[in-house]
Amino acid sequence: MPHTVHGLVPILATPFLPDGSLDLPSLRGLVEFQLASGVEGVAVFGMASENFALTAAERAVILREVIEVVAGAVPVVAGVAATSTVTALEQVEAFADASALMVLPPFMVKPGPAQLVDFYASVAAAGPEVMVQDAPGATGVAMPVPLIVELAKLPGVTSVKVESPPTAPKVAAVVDAVADAEFAVLGGQNAQFCLAEYAGGAVGTMPACEFPDLLAPVLADWRSTSARAAFTSLLPLILCGLQQGIAWAIHKEVLVRRGIIAHATVRSPAGTPGRATLAELDAVLADLALPPTPEVTR
């Protein structure tokens, strides 16, 4: 099965109203911003989406809204983050309308290699195509290159998102190891090493969603000196969004400042940045001299 997920595929934040309920108008505007920025896909229920704090009913509403706004223009990827095969299959069934699934391994009880093969085989047989999410920092589950090669052989497993540091060498190693297969390798980690990952053979990256209009032209011409200079200027903002515990709020603070969502509300246990952090964020945004935000309709 050929893969459908490639290029710039941001992980959507989940906008909330000040009372913590879903802010659907902001969600729709956020999706429109991605499309206006030239993304090649969008993803929901990733780590940057506060997926850990969403109910099953809310996920159903979010997926429906995003698919409606996208209207087939780009693939919609849904993240599966379950703690067992049976609960993962429950999510797979709920996300049947997604274009693809980005699937974390079970992580409460650490599975062995054979269990991981069985897990991904079961998930891939039950729904849309599967992207393996290799994120040991979040899960504690290691996926060596030979294991990813085995997973790539499974029907319906079409790609991997490599977030195992250092990401660029692992991307290159996986690309080399699956050279004869129809299998895509993408990067994550907020795109902080995307140029090196692309040089190693990655065909996409899945960062947070507050700067797709700035990253899209970099990726379109990633080999050029001008693209490298533009990416270098973007790095301080990328790093702001990688701060442990407050990353979710940082993504939203930027989106609010750019006029894309209405509120920067996060759900516990996500933290909020202090005044000094927000002042630094404002300085970073000022240094970027941001262009006008691509116009969206609300």
C-alpha positions in Angstrom: 0.0 0.0 0.0 1.5 3.4 -1.0 1.7 6.0 1.7 -0.5 9.1 1.6 1.2 11.2 4.3 4.2 13.3 3.3 5.5 16.9 3.3 4.5 19.5 6.0 1.8 17.9 8.2 1.3 20.1 11.4 -0.1 18.6 14.6 -3.1 20.7 15.4 -3.5 22.3 18.8 -6.9 21.8 20.5 -8.3 25.3 21.2 -10.3 25.7 24.4 -12.6 28.5 25.7 -11.6 30.1 29.1 -13.9 27.6 30.8 -12.0 24.7 29.3 -14.6 23.6 26.8 -13.8 23.1 23.1 -13.6 26.2 21.0 -14.9 25.0 17.7 -14.8 28.3 15.8 -11.1 28.7 16.7 -10.5 25.1 15.7 -12.0 25.7 12.3 -10.0 28.9 11.9 -6.8 27.0 12.8 -7.5 24.4 10.1 -8.2 27.2 7.6 -4.8 28.8 8.5 -3.0 25.5 7.8 -4.6 25.2 4.4 -3.9 28.8 3.6 -0.3 28.2 4.5 0.1 25.4 2.0 0.4 22.4 4.2 0.2 18.9 2.8 -1.8 17.4 5.6 -3.0 18.0 9.1 -2.9 15.8 12.2 -5.1 15.6 15.3 -4.6 13.9 18.6 -0.9 14.1 18.5 1.3 15.1 21.5 0.9 18.8 20.6 -2.9 18.4 20.6 -3.2 17.8 24.4 -4.6 14.4 23.4 -4.0 13.2 27.0 -6.7 15.6 28.2 -9.4 14.9 25.6 -12.5 12.7 26.1 -13.6 10.2 23.5 -16.6 12.3 22.7 -14.4 15.4 22.2 -12.2 13.5 19.8 -15.2 12.5 17.7 -16.3 16.1 17.5 -12.8 17.4 16.7 -12.2 14.8 13.9 -15.6 15.5 12.4 -15.0 19.3 12.4 -11.5 19.0 10.9 -12.5 16.6 8.2 -15.4 19.0 7.3 -13.1 22.0 7.0 -10.4 20.2 5.1 -13.0 18.8 2.6 -10.6 16.4 1.1 -8.0 19.0 0.2 -5.2 17.2 2.2 -5.0 14.0 4.3 -6.2 14.1 7.9 -4.1 12.0 10.3 -5.5 10.9 13.6 -3.2 10.0 16.5 -3.8 6.7 18.4 -2.3 6.7 21.9 -3.6 3.7 23.8 -2.2 1.4 26.4 -3.2 -1.9 25.0 -4.2 -3.6 21.7 -7.9 -3.6 22.6 -8.0 0.1 23.5 -6.1 1.0 20.4 -8.6 -0.9 18.3 -11.4 1.0 20.0 -9.7 4.2 18.8 -9.1 2.9 15.4 -12.8 2.2 15.0 -13.6 5.7 16.2 -11.1 7.2 13.7 -12.3 5.3 10.7 -12.9 8.5 8.7 -9.3 9.7 9.0 -7.0 9.3 6.1 -4.3 7.7 8.2 -3.5 6.8 11.8 -0.3 7.9 13.7 0.0 5.1 16.2 2.1 5.2 19.4 3.1 1.8 20.8 1.5 0.7 24.1 3.6 2.2 26.8 2.2 1.4 30.3 3.5 -2.1 30.1 6.6 -2.0 27.8 6.1 -4.5 24.9 8.8 -6.6 23.4 9.7 -6.6 19.7 7.4 -9.6 18.9 4.5 -7.9 20.8 5.1 -4.7 18.9 4.9 -6.5 15.6 1.6 -8.2 16.6 0.2 -4.9 17.9 0.9 -2.9 14.7 -0.3 -5.8 12.6 -3.6 -5.8 14.5 -4.1 -2.1 14.3 -3.2 -1.9 10.6 -5.6 -4.7 9.8 -8.5 -2.8 11.4 -8.6 0.6 9.9 -6.8 3.3 7.7 -3.1 3.1 6.9 -0.8 3.3 9.8 2.2 5.5 10.6 4.4 4.1 13.4 5.3 6.8 15.9 8.8 6.2 17.2 8.8 8.4 20.3 10.8 6.8 23.1 11.0 10.1 25.0 7.3 10.0 25.6 6.7 6.3 25.7 9.9 4.7 27.0 9.5 2.1 24.2 12.6 1.7 22.0 12.2 0.9 18.3 15.6 0.0 16.8 16.0 0.2 13.1 15.7 -3.6 12.5 12.3 -3.5 14.3 11.1 -0.7 12.1 12.1 -2.7 9.1 9.9 -5.5 10.3 7.0 -3.2 10.9 7.4 -1.8 7.4 6.7 -5.2 6.0 3.3 -5.4 7.6 0.3 -4.8 5.3 -1.2 -1.3 6.0 1.9 0.0 7.8 3.1 2.7 5.3 5.3 5.1 7.3 7.2 6.0 10.4 7.6 9.3 12.3 11.0 9.2 13.8 11.3 11.1 17.1 14.1 9.1 18.6 17.1 11.4 19.2 19.3 12.0 17.4 16.7 12.0 14.8 18.6 12.7 11.6 21.0 9.7 11.8 18.1 7.4 12.6 16.0 8.8 9.7 18.9 8.1 7.4 19.4 4.6 8.8 15.8 3.8 8.4 15.6 5.2 4.8 18.6 3.1 3.9 17.2 0.0 5.5 13.8 0.2 3.7 15.2 1.5 0.4 13.4 -1.2 -1.6 10.0 -0.7 0.1 7.2 1.7 -0.4 7.6 3.2 3.0 7.8 6.8 4.1 10.0 8.3 6.8 9.0 11.6 8.4 10.5 13.6 11.3 9.0 15.2 14.3 10.3 17.0 17.4 8.8 20.3 16.2 10.9 20.2 13.0 14.0 21.3 14.8 16.2 19.0 12.7 14.0 18.9 9.6 16.8 20.0 7.2 19.1 17.3 8.3 16.3 14.8 8.2 15.4 15.8 4.7 19.0 15.4 3.7 18.9 11.9 5.1 15.9 11.0 3.0 12.9 12.1 5.1 9.8 13.0 3.0 8.0 15.0 5.5 7.9 16.6 9.0 5.1 17.0 11.6 5.7 20.0 13.8 3.3 22.0 15.9 0.9 24.2 14.1 1.7 27.9 14.8 4.3 28.5 12.0 3.3 26.5 8.9 3.4 29.6 6.7 7.0 30.2 7.7 8.2 26.6 7.4 6.4 25.7 4.1 8.7 27.9 1.9 11.8 26.5 3.7 10.8 22.9 2.9 9.9 23.8 -0.6 13.5 24.8 -1.3 15.3 23.1 1.6 18.6 22.6 -0.1 19.2 26.3 -0.8 21.2 28.7 1.2 18.3 31.1 1.6 16.1 28.3 3.0 18.8 27.5 5.6 19.0 31.1 6.6 15.2 31.3 6.9 15.2 28.2 9.0 17.9 29.5 11.2 15.8 32.6 12.0 12.9 30.3 12.8 14.8 28.1 15.3 14.2 30.3 18.4 10.5 30.0 17.9 10.8 26.2 17.3 12.8 25.8 20.5 10.3 27.9 22.5 7.7 25.3 21.6 9.8 22.4 23.0 9.8 23.5 26.6 8.8 20.6 28.8 5.5 21.1 30.6 4.5 24.4 29.0 4.9 23.5 25.3 1.1 23.3 24.8 0.6 26.7 26.2 3.5 28.2 24.1 1.9 26.9 20.9 -1.4 28.5 21.8 0.2 31.8 23.0 1.7 32.1 19.6 -1.5 31.3 17.8 -3.4 33.9 19.9 -0.7 36.5 19.2 -1.0 35.8 15.5 -4.8 36.1 15.6 -5.5 32.5 14.7 -7.3 31.2 17.9 -9.1 33.2 20.6 -7.6 31.8 23.8 -4.4 30.1 25.1 -6.3 28.0 27.6 -4.7 24.6 28.4 -6.0 21.7 30.5 -4.3 20.3 33.5 -1.6 19.0 33.9 -0.3 21.1 31.1 1.4 24.2 32.6 1.3 27.8 31.7 4.4 30.1 31.1 5.4 32.9 33.4 5.8 36.5 32.6 9.5 36.1 31.8 8.9 33.3 29.4 6.1 35.2 27.7 8.3 38.3 27.4 11.0 36.2 25.7 8.4 34.7 23.4 7.3 38.2 22.4 10.9 39.1 21.7 11.3 36.0 19.5 8.2 36.9 17.5 9.3 40.5 17.1 12.7 39.4 15.8 10.9 37.3 13.2 9.1 40.3 11.8 6.2 38.0 11.0 4.4 38.5 7.7 0.6 39.0 7.8 -1.2 35.9 8.8 -2.7 34.1 5.8 -6.3 35.2 5.7 -8.9 32.7 6.9 -12.7 32.9 7.1 -14.5 32.3 10.3 
